[in-house]
Amino acid sequence: MTHYYYGNGKGKTTAALGMAVRAAGHGLPVCVVQFLKGSFSGEVKSLGVLPQVTLIRLPKDYGFSFQMTQQQMQEITAQHNHMLESAAAWAK
């Protein structure tokens, strides 16, 4: 099963992590792909103690999308595509 949470506004991470924690609590394997989050966010440590959860994140912090240059947007798009491919391979 795949869930996507995206768009403007608040609540996406909260909704995604709630679903991930519930699934992991039932022993299901979970893969969370986290886009455009800072280099460290509180949920990283919490998810790290759940052996059923695999977390895929960006290798560096790009900041907010509205502050990115065109080059940074192209770079991050390529990285996001790679992250999604990794998640698809994980799911097989």
C-alpha positions as CSV (number, residue, x, y, z in Angstrom):
1,M,0.0,0.0,0.0
2,T,1.3,3.5,-0.9
3,H,0.3,6.7,0.7
4,Y,1.3,10.2,-0.6
5,Y,1.0,13.3,1.5
6,Y,1.9,16.5,-0.3
7,G,0.8,20.1,-0.9
8,N,0.8,23.4,1.0
9,G,0.0,23.8,4.6
10,K,0.5,21.8,7.8
11,G,-0.2,18.2,8.8
12,K,1.5,16.1,6.1
13,T,4.3,14.8,8.2
14,T,2.0,14.2,11.2
15,A,-0.4,12.2,9.1
16,A,2.3,10.2,7.4
17,L,4.1,9.4,10.6
18,G,0.9,8.4,12.4
19,M,0.1,5.9,9.6
20,A,3.8,4.6,9.6
21,V,3.8,4.1,13.4
22,R,0.5,2.3,13.4
23,A,1.6,0.0,10.6
24,A,4.9,-0.7,12.3
25,G,3.1,-1.4,15.6
26,H,1.2,-4.1,13.7
27,G,4.5,-5.6,12.6
28,L,4.3,-4.4,9.0
29,P,7.4,-3.2,7.1
30,V,7.3,0.6,6.4
31,C,9.3,2.8,4.2
32,V,9.1,6.6,4.7
33,V,10.5,8.9,2.1
34,Q,10.9,12.4,3.5
35,F,11.3,15.4,1.2
36,L,12.4,18.9,2.0
37,K,12.9,18.4,5.7
38,G,15.8,20.0,7.7
39,S,19.0,18.1,8.4
40,F,17.5,16.9,11.6
41,S,13.9,16.8,12.6
42,G,12.5,15.2,15.8
43,E,10.8,12.3,14.0
44,V,14.1,11.0,12.7
45,K,15.2,9.8,16.1
46,S,11.8,8.3,16.9
47,L,11.6,6.4,13.7
48,G,15.1,5.1,14.2
49,V,14.1,3.0,17.1
50,L,11.4,1.1,15.1
51,P,13.1,-1.8,13.3
52,Q,10.2,-2.1,10.9
53,V,10.7,1.4,9.5
54,T,13.1,2.4,6.7
55,L,13.6,6.1,6.4
56,I,14.9,7.6,3.1
57,R,15.9,11.2,3.3
58,L,17.9,13.8,1.3
59,P,21.6,13.8,1.9
60,K,21.7,17.5,2.6
61,D,19.3,20.3,3.7
62,Y,18.2,22.6,0.8
63,G,16.0,24.8,2.9
64,F,12.6,26.0,1.7
65,S,11.6,25.5,-1.9
66,F,10.6,29.2,-2.3
67,Q,14.2,30.1,-1.5
68,M,15.9,27.7,-3.9
69,T,17.6,28.7,-7.1
70,Q,16.6,27.1,-10.4
71,Q,19.8,24.9,-10.3
72,Q,18.9,23.7,-6.7
73,M,15.4,22.9,-7.9
74,Q,16.8,20.8,-10.7
75,E,19.2,19.0,-8.4
76,I,16.6,18.3,-5.8
77,T,14.1,17.0,-8.4
78,A,16.7,14.5,-9.6
79,Q,17.4,13.4,-6.0
80,H,13.6,13.1,-5.3
81,N,13.2,10.9,-8.3
82,H,16.1,8.7,-7.1
83,M,14.5,8.5,-3.6
84,L,11.2,7.4,-5.1
85,E,12.9,4.8,-7.2
86,S,14.6,3.5,-4.0
87,A,11.3,3.3,-2.3
88,A,9.7,1.4,-5.2
89,A,12.6,-1.0,-5.2
90,W,12.3,-1.4,-1.4
91,A,8.6,-2.3,-1.8
92,K,9.2,-5.2,-4.2
